[in-house]
Amino acid sequence: MKRYRLLALLVITATLLPLCGGCLGPTSLDEYGYVLTIGVDQGKQKKFNISFLLQKEGDSQEAQTGAGSYIIAAEGDNLFDALLIAHVGVPYELNFTRTNFIAFSDQVASSSLMNEFLSISFNAVKIRQSAKLVIIQGSCVEYMEGLASTDIPNVAKRQYSHFQTYEQEGVIPLTNFTTYQEAIRTGRFDIAIPVGRLDRSIPTEDGSEEAKQQGEEQQTNEKDTTDGVKRIGGLRSYLHGSALFDGDRLAGLLDDEDTEILLLALGEFENGSIRISDEEGTVTFLLKANGEPKVQMNLGDTPHAAMQLTLYAEIELDTAGNAEERWDSTLKAALEEYIENELARVFAACKALNSDAMRFGRYACMQFSSDAAWQDYVWKQKYKQMTAEFSVAIHLDYRAISAHVE
């Protein structure tokens, strides 16, 4: 009897083993071209000129992330039209499982074309819902070309640097497709997206005399430097500041310092520096978040918000050498007042663009018992009349500044 049971068990196991092996056969690495970034510009023949930043093939699977990148582009009325054209010129299939960023030119973002492009099925092309969005000042193709560098060939490191800028410097937001969808569908807030810019004063790496002369000529043009500051070396393309949206359209831009203040209000601030000066000298503080902001909302025809923020501050630079001694008497109050005034100023700038980028609508909608009641309130109309006050409390981190080494 035991022999028959063992035989039956072997038959069942042999039947189920093929099912456990999965349904996908082995695929060679050179059958796919992995798209790292999608760029969306306005087309000349079609609605869009869509560019793809692809990962170069390395000598082995382990070397893929450090093998550099290249660009292909095609026009189309949507992503799928452009793919049909792009596939004609490459000996492989474009694969979007590694796509981390989707970039839009400011021209496309200022119209309804951006939302139209994002209405595609992400599942159909296997783009992750967590893909980050970027707004480019100028051409996405040119921005992608500015990411090419023989000194920094590792494409993975270039992408990770965006996250490092967010976490350590606090001068850009990080907004993904899911957050964009939530903002559009619910109407509870507006989004802020990082801005990609090009430093044209840095010469290209093609080695031509024309490129060198072009770089030298443009070095004196401040608007073509890194936010007005001259820089030598590194990538021509960089991220700085944020693009504010009113619904599904680009409304205006904030610089890096205003973006830092915006992130404070959003509760998405991690680290960042702020400098204050008085008659005794200049002090630069490294600010660190301490929990989420606390917001109280009073609704009606004129909504009013009261926001409370708590931060830690560490002294990074002290030209007078007495900042710690002056903290309780003058610097604490001065820094708190400065940030409160900056929050009020950036809020006014957002409201002037009709952009609820500080997301006060998230707090307002909590006071409604149903989505229908929230929609009837017509938040963006009430937002135009909204007022806000800000209260900031800062605690000093007394970690000692590194001593000078003789």
Secondary structure, DSSP 4 states (H G I P E B T S, - for coil): -HHHHHHHHHHHHHHHHHHHT-SPPP--GGGEEEEEEEEEEE-SSSSEEEEEEEEPP-SSGGGGGGS-EEEEEEEESSHHHHHHHHHHTSSSEEE-TT--EEEEEHHHHTSTHHHHHTTS-HHHHT--TT-EEEEESS-HHHHHHTT--SS---HHHHHHHHHHIIIII--S---BHHHHHHHHHH-S---EEEEEEE-TTSPPSS--HHHHHHHHHHTT-GGGSBTTB---SS-SEEEEEEEEEETTEEEEEE-HHHHHHHHHHHT---EEEEEEEETTEEEEEEEEE-S--EEEEE-SSS-EEEEEEEEEEEEEEESSS-HHHHIIIIIHHHHHHHHHHHHHHHHHHHHHTT--TT-THHHHGGG-SSHHHHHHH-HHHHHTT-EEEEEEEEEEE-PPPPPPP-
